């Protein structure tokens, strides 16, 4: 019984999986924060590009 407990206590496979999970979670949180920060400016930029392309496509004068 003591051998089993000692072996169980020295087994670190589960700890490694938890560490990888925590790293993945931190990366996901960082990506979400970055995308939320950039989301508004990207939306504005794509709207401006869409408006410009639409004006050129219909023969109008694009506005800067």
PDB file with SEQRES, HELIX, SHEET and CRYST1 records, atoms N, CA, C and O in Angstrom:
SEQRES   1 A   64  UNK UNK UNK UNK UNK UNK UNK UNK UNK UNK UNK UNK UNK          
SEQRES   2 A   64  UNK UNK UNK UNK UNK UNK UNK UNK UNK UNK UNK UNK UNK          
SEQRES   3 A   64  UNK UNK UNK UNK UNK UNK UNK UNK UNK UNK UNK UNK UNK          
SEQRES   4 A   64  UNK UNK UNK UNK UNK UNK UNK UNK UNK UNK UNK UNK UNK          
SEQRES   5 A   64  UNK UNK UNK UNK UNK UNK UNK UNK UNK UNK UNK UNK              
HELIX    1 AA1 UNK A    2  UNK A   10  1                                   9    
HELIX    2 AA2 UNK A   13  UNK A   57  1                                  45    
CRYST1    1.000    1.000    1.000  90.00  90.00  90.00 P 1           1          
ATOM      1  N   UNK A   1       0.830  -1.192   0.000  1.00  0.00           N  
ATOM      2  CA  UNK A   1       0.000   0.000   0.000  1.00  0.00           C  
ATOM      3  C   UNK A   1       0.873   1.254   0.000  1.00  0.00           C  
ATOM      4  O   UNK A   1       0.575   2.216  -0.709  1.00  0.00           O  
ATOM      5  N   UNK A   2       1.933   1.250   0.780  1.00  0.00           N  
ATOM      6  CA  UNK A   2       2.827   2.403   0.840  1.00  0.00           C  
ATOM      7  C   UNK A   2       3.489   2.640  -0.515  1.00  0.00           C  
ATOM      8  O   UNK A   2       3.708   3.782  -0.919  1.00  0.00           O  
ATOM      9  N   UNK A   3       3.809   1.538  -1.217  1.00  0.00           N  
ATOM     10  CA  UNK A   3       4.438   1.642  -2.534  1.00  0.00           C  
ATOM     11  C   UNK A   3       3.474   2.305  -3.530  1.00  0.00           C  
ATOM     12  O   UNK A   3       3.889   3.129  -4.345  1.00  0.00           O  
ATOM     13  N   UNK A   4       2.200   1.944  -3.460  1.00  0.00           N  
ATOM     14  CA  UNK A   4       1.193   2.525  -4.334  1.00  0.00           C  
ATOM     15  C   UNK A   4       1.052   4.031  -4.076  1.00  0.00           C  
ATOM     16  O   UNK A   4       0.997   4.820  -5.019  1.00  0.00           O  
ATOM     17  N   UNK A   5       0.996   4.415  -2.840  1.00  0.00           N  
ATOM     18  CA  UNK A   5       0.850   5.834  -2.483  1.00  0.00           C  
ATOM     19  C   UNK A   5       2.076   6.621  -2.937  1.00  0.00           C  
ATOM     20  O   UNK A   5       1.958   7.729  -3.460  1.00  0.00           O  
ATOM     21  N   UNK A   6       3.244   6.038  -2.732  1.00  0.00           N  
ATOM     22  CA  UNK A   6       4.472   6.701  -3.152  1.00  0.00           C  
ATOM     23  C   UNK A   6       4.506   6.866  -4.673  1.00  0.00           C  
ATOM     24  O   UNK A   6       4.882   7.922  -5.182  1.00  0.00           O  
ATOM     25  N   UNK A   7       4.113   5.818  -5.386  1.00  0.00           N  
ATOM     26  CA  UNK A   7       4.086   5.878  -6.847  1.00  0.00           C  
ATOM     27  C   UNK A   7       3.066   6.914  -7.327  1.00  0.00           C  
ATOM     28  O   UNK A   7       3.333   7.662  -8.267  1.00  0.00           O  
ATOM     29  N   UNK A   8       1.911   6.955  -6.686  1.00  0.00           N  
ATOM     30  CA  UNK A   8       0.863   7.898  -7.048  1.00  0.00           C  
ATOM     31  C   UNK A   8       1.309   9.336  -6.793  1.00  0.00           C  
ATOM     32  O   UNK A   8       1.020  10.230  -7.588  1.00  0.00           O  
ATOM     33  N   UNK A   9       2.002   9.550  -5.700  1.00  0.00           N  
ATOM     34  CA  UNK A   9       2.455  10.892  -5.336  1.00  0.00           C  
ATOM     35  C   UNK A   9       3.535  11.392  -6.289  1.00  0.00           C  
ATOM     36  O   UNK A   9       3.605  12.592  -6.557  1.00  0.00           O  
ATOM     37  N   UNK A  10       4.368  10.514  -6.801  1.00  0.00           N  
ATOM     38  CA  UNK A  10       5.458  10.901  -7.693  1.00  0.00           C  
ATOM     39  C   UNK A  10       5.038  10.987  -9.158  1.00  0.00           C  
ATOM     40  O   UNK A  10       5.822  11.435  -9.995  1.00  0.00           O  
ATOM     41  N   UNK A  11       3.819  10.567  -9.481  1.00  0.00           N  
ATOM     42  CA  UNK A  11       3.328  10.617 -10.862  1.00  0.00           C  
ATOM     43  C   UNK A  11       2.918  12.054 -11.197  1.00  0.00           C  
ATOM     44  O   UNK A  11       2.044  12.625 -10.546  1.00  0.00           O  
ATOM     45  N   UNK A  12       3.558  12.633 -12.219  1.00  0.00           N  
ATOM     46  CA  UNK A  12       3.264  14.020 -12.562  1.00  0.00           C  
ATOM     47  C   UNK A  12       2.614  14.166 -13.938  1.00  0.00           C  
ATOM     48  O   UNK A  12       2.619  15.259 -14.504  1.00  0.00           O  
ATOM     49  N   UNK A  13       2.060  13.095 -14.479  1.00  0.00           N  
ATOM     50  CA  UNK A  13       1.428  13.179 -15.797  1.00  0.00           C  
ATOM     51  C   UNK A  13       0.205  14.092 -15.774  1.00  0.00           C  
ATOM     52  O   UNK A  13       0.005  14.876 -16.702  1.00  0.00           O  
ATOM     53  N   UNK A  14      -0.594  14.005 -14.754  1.00  0.00           N  
ATOM     54  CA  UNK A  14      -1.772  14.859 -14.647  1.00  0.00           C  
ATOM     55  C   UNK A  14      -1.402  16.319 -14.482  1.00  0.00           C  
ATOM     56  O   UNK A  14      -2.078  17.199 -15.013  1.00  0.00           O  
ATOM     57  N   UNK A  15      -0.334  16.578 -13.749  1.00  0.00           N  
ATOM     58  CA  UNK A  15       0.111  17.956 -13.554  1.00  0.00           C  
ATOM     59  C   UNK A  15       0.544  18.569 -14.880  1.00  0.00           C  
ATOM     60  O   UNK A  15       0.286  19.747 -15.131  1.00  0.00           O  
ATOM     61  N   UNK A  16       1.191  17.791 -15.722  1.00  0.00           N  
ATOM     62  CA  UNK A  16       1.615  18.293 -17.022  1.00  0.00           C  
ATOM     63  C   UNK A  16       0.412  18.644 -17.884  1.00  0.00           C  
ATOM     64  O   UNK A  16       0.413  19.674 -18.557  1.00  0.00           O  
ATOM     65  N   UNK A  17      -0.606  17.807 -17.871  1.00  0.00           N  
ATOM     66  CA  UNK A  17      -1.818  18.084 -18.649  1.00  0.00           C  
ATOM     67  C   UNK A  17      -2.496  19.351 -18.141  1.00  0.00           C  
ATOM     68  O   UNK A  17      -2.984  20.158 -18.932  1.00  0.00           O  
ATOM     69  N   UNK A  18      -2.527  19.524 -16.845  1.00  0.00           N  
ATOM     70  CA  UNK A  18      -3.135  20.728 -16.271  1.00  0.00           C  
ATOM     71  C   UNK A  18      -2.345  21.961 -16.666  1.00  0.00           C  
ATOM     72  O   UNK A  18      -2.931  22.996 -16.984  1.00  0.00           O  
ATOM     73  N   UNK A  19      -1.016  21.864 -16.651  1.00  0.00           N  
ATOM     74  CA  UNK A  19      -0.182  22.994 -17.053  1.00  0.00           C  
ATOM     75  C   UNK A  19      -0.438  23.376 -18.510  1.00  0.00           C  
ATOM     76  O   UNK A  19      -0.561  24.560 -18.825  1.00  0.00           O  
ATOM     77  N   UNK A  20      -0.518  22.391 -19.396  1.00  0.00           N  
ATOM     78  CA  UNK A  20      -0.814  22.681 -20.796  1.00  0.00           C  
ATOM     79  C   UNK A  20      -2.199  23.308 -20.937  1.00  0.00           C  
ATOM     80  O   UNK A  20      -2.391  24.218 -21.743  1.00  0.00           O  
ATOM     81  N   UNK A  21      -3.137  22.834 -20.176  1.00  0.00           N  
ATOM     82  CA  UNK A  21      -4.474  23.412 -20.204  1.00  0.00           C  
ATOM     83  C   UNK A  21      -4.481  24.862 -19.753  1.00  0.00           C  
ATOM     84  O   UNK A  21      -5.162  25.699 -20.345  1.00  0.00           O  
ATOM     85  N   UNK A  22      -3.726  25.159 -18.708  1.00  0.00           N  
ATOM     86  CA  UNK A  22      -3.643  26.543 -18.225  1.00  0.00           C  
ATOM     87  C   UNK A  22      -2.965  27.444 -19.249  1.00  0.00           C  
ATOM     88  O   UNK A  22      -3.385  28.585 -19.443  1.00  0.00           O  
ATOM     89  N   UNK A  23      -1.925  26.948 -19.904  1.00  0.00           N  
ATOM     90  CA  UNK A  23      -1.246  27.733 -20.935  1.00  0.00           C  
ATOM     91  C   UNK A  23      -2.207  28.013 -22.092  1.00  0.00           C  
ATOM     92  O   UNK A  23      -2.270  29.136 -22.591  1.00  0.00           O  
ATOM     93  N   UNK A  24      -2.948  27.002 -22.513  1.00  0.00           N  
ATOM     94  CA  UNK A  24      -3.915  27.187 -23.598  1.00  0.00           C  
ATOM     95  C   UNK A  24      -4.991  28.194 -23.207  1.00  0.00           C  
ATOM     96  O   UNK A  24      -5.405  29.011 -24.029  1.00  0.00           O  
ATOM     97  N   UNK A  25      -5.443  28.140 -21.963  1.00  0.00           N  
ATOM     98  CA  UNK A  25      -6.457  29.080 -21.490  1.00  0.00           C  
ATOM     99  C   UNK A  25      -5.910  30.506 -21.475  1.00  0.00           C  
ATOM    100  O   UNK A  25      -6.617  31.435 -21.862  1.00  0.00           O  
ATOM    101  N   UNK A  26      -4.684  30.694 -21.042  1.00  0.00           N  
ATOM    102  CA  UNK A  26      -4.079  32.031 -21.020  1.00  0.00           C  
ATOM    103  C   UNK A  26      -3.906  32.581 -22.429  1.00  0.00           C  
ATOM    104  O   UNK A  26      -4.130  33.768 -22.666  1.00  0.00           O  
ATOM    105  N   UNK A  27      -3.511  31.727 -23.362  1.00  0.00           N  
ATOM    106  CA  UNK A  27      -3.378  32.169 -24.750  1.00  0.00           C  
ATOM    107  C   UNK A  27      -4.742  32.568 -25.308  1.00  0.00           C  
ATOM    108  O   UNK A  27      -4.859  33.573 -26.008  1.00  0.00           O  
ATOM    109  N   UNK A  28      -5.767  31.783 -24.998  1.00  0.00           N  
ATOM    110  CA  UNK A  28      -7.122  32.098 -25.469  1.00  0.00           C  
ATOM    111  C   UNK A  28      -7.599  33.430 -24.895  1.00  0.00           C  
ATOM    112  O   UNK A  28      -8.198  34.233 -25.610  1.00  0.00           O  
ATOM    113  N   UNK A  29      -7.340  33.666 -23.626  1.00  0.00           N  
ATOM    114  CA  UNK A  29      -7.743  34.932 -22.993  1.00  0.00           C  
ATOM    115  C   UNK A  29      -7.018  36.100 -23.643  1.00  0.00           C  
ATOM    116  O   UNK A  29      -7.621  37.143 -23.894  1.00  0.00           O  
ATOM    117  N   UNK A  30      -5.723  35.933 -23.918  1.00  0.00           N  
ATOM    118  CA  UNK A  30      -4.956  36.998 -24.567  1.00  0.00           C  
ATOM    119  C   UNK A  30      -5.486  37.277 -25.968  1.00  0.00           C  
ATOM    120  O   UNK A  30      -5.591  38.436 -26.369  1.00  0.00           O  
ATOM    121  N   UNK A  31      -5.823  36.226 -26.720  1.00  0.00           N  
ATOM    122  CA  UNK A  31      -6.371  36.413 -28.062  1.00  0.00           C  
ATOM    123  C   UNK A  31      -7.722  37.125 -28.025  1.00  0.00           C  
ATOM    124  O   UNK A  31      -7.980  38.017 -28.832  1.00  0.00           O  
ATOM    125  N   UNK A  32      -8.570  36.735 -27.100  1.00  0.00           N  
ATOM    126  CA  UNK A  32      -9.884  37.368 -26.982  1.00  0.00           C  
ATOM    127  C   UNK A  32      -9.728  38.842 -26.640  1.00  0.00           C  
ATOM    128  O   UNK A  32     -10.412  39.687 -27.217  1.00  0.00           O  
ATOM    129  N   UNK A  33      -8.840  39.158 -25.714  1.00  0.00           N  
ATOM    130  CA  UNK A  33      -8.616  40.559 -25.333  1.00  0.00           C  
ATOM    131  C   UNK A  33      -8.069  41.360 -26.511  1.00  0.00           C  
ATOM    132  O   UNK A  33      -8.497  42.491 -26.745  1.00  0.00           O  
ATOM    133  N   UNK A  34      -7.136  40.788 -27.246  1.00  0.00           N  
ATOM    134  CA  UNK A  34      -6.550  41.496 -28.394  1.00  0.00           C  
ATOM    135  C   UNK A  34      -7.588  41.711 -29.482  1.00  0.00           C  
ATOM    136  O   UNK A  34      -7.652  42.790 -30.072  1.00  0.00           O  
ATOM    137  N   UNK A  35      -8.403  40.693 -29.756  1.00  0.00           N  
ATOM    138  CA  UNK A  35      -9.416  40.826 -30.801  1.00  0.00           C  
ATOM    139  C   UNK A  35     -10.500  41.825 -30.418  1.00  0.00           C  
ATOM    140  O   UNK A  35     -11.016  42.540 -31.277  1.00  0.00           O  
ATOM    141  N   UNK A  36     -10.846  41.880 -29.149  1.00  0.00           N  
ATOM    142  CA  UNK A  36     -11.838  42.861 -28.715  1.00  0.00           C  
ATOM    143  C   UNK A  36     -11.276  44.270 -28.831  1.00  0.00           C  
ATOM    144  O   UNK A  36     -11.997  45.204 -29.182  1.00  0.00           O  
ATOM    145  N   UNK A  37      -9.994  44.422 -28.538  1.00  0.00           N  
ATOM    146  CA  UNK A  37      -9.364  45.735 -28.639  1.00  0.00           C  
ATOM    147  C   UNK A  37      -9.286  46.185 -30.090  1.00  0.00           C  
ATOM    148  O   UNK A  37      -9.553  47.346 -30.402  1.00  0.00           O  
ATOM    149  N   UNK A  38      -8.920  45.266 -30.973  1.00  0.00           N  
ATOM    150  CA  UNK A  38      -8.766  45.606 -32.384  1.00  0.00           C  
ATOM    151  C   UNK A  38     -10.075  45.539 -33.160  1.00  0.00           C  
ATOM    152  O   UNK A  38     -10.153  46.055 -34.275  1.00  0.00           O  
ATOM    153  N   UNK A  39     -11.083  44.926 -32.603  1.00  0.00           N  
ATOM    154  CA  UNK A  39     -12.332  44.692 -33.321  1.00  0.00           C  
ATOM    155  C   UNK A  39     -12.994  45.952 -33.835  1.00  0.00           C  
ATOM    156  O   UNK A  39     -13.435  45.993 -34.984  1.00  0.00           O  
ATOM    157  N   UNK A  40     -13.071  46.975 -33.012  1.00  0.00           N  
ATOM    158  CA  UNK A  40     -13.721  48.217 -33.421  1.00  0.00           C  
ATOM    159  C   UNK A  40     -12.978  48.902 -34.549  1.00  0.00           C  
ATOM    160  O   UNK A  40     -13.594  49.360 -35.511  1.00  0.00           O  
ATOM    161  N   UNK A  41     -11.664  48.977 -34.444  1.00  0.00           N  
ATOM    162  CA  UNK A  41     -10.897  49.644 -35.494  1.00  0.00           C  
ATOM    163  C   UNK A  41     -10.905  48.833 -36.784  1.00  0.00           C  
ATOM    164  O   UNK A  41     -10.925  49.410 -37.871  1.00  0.00           O  
ATOM    165  N   UNK A  42     -10.890  47.512 -36.683  1.00  0.00           N  
ATOM    166  CA  UNK A  42     -10.965  46.687 -37.887  1.00  0.00           C  
ATOM    167  C   UNK A  42     -12.319  46.836 -38.570  1.00  0.00           C  
ATOM    168  O   UNK A  42     -12.397  46.888 -39.797  1.00  0.00           O  
ATOM    169  N   UNK A  43     -13.364  46.902 -37.791  1.00  0.00           N  
ATOM    170  CA  UNK A  43     -14.704  47.071 -38.352  1.00  0.00           C  
ATOM    171  C   UNK A  43     -14.796  48.398 -39.099  1.00  0.00           C  
ATOM    172  O   UNK A  43     -15.350  48.455 -40.196  1.00  0.00           O  
ATOM    173  N   UNK A  44     -14.261  49.453 -38.515  1.00  0.00           N  
ATOM    174  CA  UNK A  44     -14.271  50.761 -39.162  1.00  0.00           C  
ATOM    175  C   UNK A  44     -13.472  50.734 -40.454  1.00  0.00           C  
ATOM    176  O   UNK A  44     -13.909  51.267 -41.473  1.00  0.00           O  
ATOM    177  N   UNK A  45     -12.299  50.111 -40.410  1.00  0.00           N  
ATOM    178  CA  UNK A  45     -11.445  50.054 -41.589  1.00  0.00           C  
ATOM    179  C   UNK A  45     -12.133  49.285 -42.720  1.00  0.00           C  
ATOM    180  O   UNK A  45     -12.122  49.737 -43.865  1.00  0.00           O  
ATOM    181  N   UNK A  46     -12.727  48.135 -42.416  1.00  0.00           N  
ATOM    182  CA  UNK A  46     -13.397  47.358 -43.447  1.00  0.00           C  
ATOM    183  C   UNK A  46     -14.620  48.079 -43.989  1.00  0.00           C  
ATOM    184  O   UNK A  46     -14.937  47.944 -45.171  1.00  0.00           O  
ATOM    185  N   UNK A  47     -15.305  48.831 -43.163  1.00  0.00           N  
ATOM    186  CA  UNK A  47     -16.447  49.620 -43.645  1.00  0.00           C  
ATOM    187  C   UNK A  47     -15.981  50.686 -44.621  1.00  0.00           C  
ATOM    188  O   UNK A  47     -16.621  50.905 -45.650  1.00  0.00           O  
ATOM    189  N   UNK A  48     -14.865  51.356 -44.310  1.00  0.00           N  
ATOM    190  CA  UNK A  48     -14.331  52.379 -45.206  1.00  0.00           C  
ATOM    191  C   UNK A  48     -13.885  51.763 -46.530  1.00  0.00           C  
ATOM    192  O   UNK A  48     -14.127  52.332 -47.594  1.00  0.00           O  
ATOM    193  N   UNK A  49     -13.242  50.613 -46.467  1.00  0.00           N  
ATOM    194  CA  UNK A  49     -12.811  49.936 -47.692  1.00  0.00           C  
ATOM    195  C   UNK A  49     -14.026  49.529 -48.515  1.00  0.00           C  
ATOM    196  O   UNK A  49     -14.029  49.692 -49.735  1.00  0.00           O  
ATOM    197  N   UNK A  50     -15.040  49.009 -47.872  1.00  0.00           N  
ATOM    198  CA  UNK A  50     -16.255  48.593 -48.573  1.00  0.00           C  
ATOM    199  C   UNK A  50     -16.926  49.783 -49.245  1.00  0.00           C  
ATOM    200  O   UNK A  50     -17.385  49.676 -50.382  1.00  0.00           O  
ATOM    201  N   UNK A  51     -16.985  50.899 -48.559  1.00  0.00           N  
ATOM    202  CA  UNK A  51     -17.591  52.105 -49.132  1.00  0.00           C  
ATOM    203  C   UNK A  51     -16.794  52.589 -50.337  1.00  0.00           C  
ATOM    204  O   UNK A  51     -17.368  52.958 -51.361  1.00  0.00           O  
ATOM    205  N   UNK A  52     -15.477  52.585 -50.213  1.00  0.00           N  
ATOM    206  CA  UNK A  52     -14.620  53.028 -51.310  1.00  0.00           C  
ATOM    207  C   UNK A  52     -14.738  52.111 -52.517  1.00  0.00           C  
ATOM    208  O   UNK A  52     -14.845  52.582 -53.649  1.00  0.00           O  
ATOM    209  N   UNK A  53     -14.721  50.814 -52.282  1.00  0.00           N  
ATOM    210  CA  UNK A  53     -14.836  49.853 -53.383  1.00  0.00           C  
ATOM    211  C   UNK A  53     -16.212  49.978 -54.024  1.00  0.00           C  
ATOM    212  O   UNK A  53     -16.328  49.905 -55.247  1.00  0.00           O  
ATOM    213  N   UNK A  54     -17.229  50.160 -53.243  1.00  0.00           N  
ATOM    214  CA  UNK A  54     -18.583  50.326 -53.781  1.00  0.00           C  
ATOM    215  C   UNK A  54     -18.702  51.584 -54.620  1.00  0.00           C  
ATOM    216  O   UNK A  54     -19.373  51.573 -55.652  1.00  0.00           O  
ATOM    217  N   UNK A  55     -18.062  52.671 -54.198  1.00  0.00           N  
ATOM    218  CA  UNK A  55     -18.123  53.927 -54.960  1.00  0.00           C  
ATOM    219  C   UNK A  55     -17.378  53.775 -56.289  1.00  0.00           C  
ATOM    220  O   UNK A  55     -17.840  54.268 -57.319  1.00  0.00           O  
ATOM    221  N   UNK A  56     -16.244  53.102 -56.270  1.00  0.00           N  
ATOM    222  CA  UNK A  56     -15.478  52.895 -57.498  1.00  0.00           C  
ATOM    223  C   UNK A  56     -16.235  51.963 -58.432  1.00  0.00           C  
ATOM    224  O   UNK A  56     -16.248  52.167 -59.646  1.00  0.00           O  
ATOM    225  N   UNK A  57     -16.867  50.937 -57.864  1.00  0.00           N  
ATOM    226  CA  UNK A  57     -17.593  49.952 -58.662  1.00  0.00           C  
ATOM    227  C   UNK A  57     -18.796  50.577 -59.388  1.00  0.00           C  
ATOM    228  O   UNK A  57     -19.121  50.178 -60.507  1.00  0.00           O  
ATOM    229  N   UNK A  58     -19.442  51.539 -58.762  1.00  0.00           N  
ATOM    230  CA  UNK A  58     -20.623  52.159 -59.365  1.00  0.00           C  
ATOM    231  C   UNK A  58     -20.254  53.372 -60.198  1.00  0.00           C  
ATOM    232  O   UNK A  58     -21.138  54.030 -60.747  1.00  0.00           O  
ATOM    233  N   UNK A  59     -18.981  53.682 -60.303  1.00  0.00           N  
ATOM    234  CA  UNK A  59     -18.550  54.803 -61.148  1.00  0.00           C  
ATOM    235  C   UNK A  59     -18.504  56.117 -60.417  1.00  0.00           C  
ATOM    236  O   UNK A  59     -18.225  57.148 -61.029  1.00  0.00           O  
ATOM    237  N   UNK A  60     -18.769  56.117 -59.127  1.00  0.00           N  
ATOM    238  CA  UNK A  60     -18.715  57.343 -58.351  1.00  0.00           C  
ATOM    239  C   UNK A  60     -17.289  57.704 -57.984  1.00  0.00           C  
ATOM    240  O   UNK A  60     -16.349  56.961 -58.266  1.00  0.00           O  
ATOM    241  N   UNK A  61     -17.146  58.841 -57.361  1.00  0.00           N  
ATOM    242  CA  UNK A  61     -15.839  59.269 -56.903  1.00  0.00           C  
ATOM    243  C   UNK A  61     -15.634  58.782 -55.483  1.00  0.00           C  
ATOM    244  O   UNK A  61     -16.441  59.090 -54.606  1.00  0.00           O  
ATOM    245  N   UNK A  62     -14.556  58.014 -55.231  1.00  0.00           N  
ATOM    246  CA  UNK A  62     -14.322  57.544 -53.874  1.00  0.00           C  
ATOM    247  C   UNK A  62     -13.927  58.706 -52.968  1.00  0.00           C  
ATOM    248  O   UNK A  62     -13.203  59.613 -53.379  1.00  0.00           O  
ATOM    249  N   UNK A  63     -14.404  58.663 -51.757  1.00  0.00           N  
ATOM    250  CA  UNK A  63     -14.029  59.695 -50.791  1.00  0.00           C  
ATOM    251  C   UNK A  63     -12.914  59.139 -49.913  1.00  0.00           C  
ATOM    252  O   UNK A  63     -12.963  57.989 -49.476  1.00  0.00           O  
ATOM    253  N   UNK A  64     -11.908  59.974 -49.663  1.00  0.00           N  
ATOM    254  CA  UNK A  64     -10.777  59.478 -48.847  1.00  0.00           C  
ATOM    255  C   UNK A  64     -11.133  59.268 -47.410  1.00  0.00           C  
ATOM    256  O   UNK A  64     -10.285  58.856 -46.618  1.00  0.00           O  
TER     257      UNK A  64                                                      
END                                                                             
